[in-house]
Amino acid sequence: MGKKEYIDKRPKSEELIDEDVGKNKYLILYNDEYHTFDYVIESLVEICKMEIEQAEQCTYFVHYKGKYDVKSGSEGYLKPFKDALLDRGLEATIN
């Protein structure tokens, strides 16, 4: 009989992508009762690169639920989005 060869199926280090690590974080946008729907929609389109329809849906969720997770990923990936939303005066956190 032939000798069985062990095949290592673990991912190589170059196959590990930082963006895939820690996808359990969420960018949460909160309702502030101050900014207009149009302002929030415009911010989500420009900062989070959402389509208008998606930004409108997120804005309605934020308004009626008080908060909504608008994006997910690693903390390092989400931080620039959070900072940009904060710079616009919107309330956002990463949880």
Secondary structure, 3 states (H helix, E strand, C coil): CCCCCCCCCCCCHHHCCHHHCCCCEEEEEECCCCCCHHHHHHHHHHHHCCCHHHHHHHHHHHHHHCEEEEEEECHHHHHHHHHHHHHCCCEEEEC
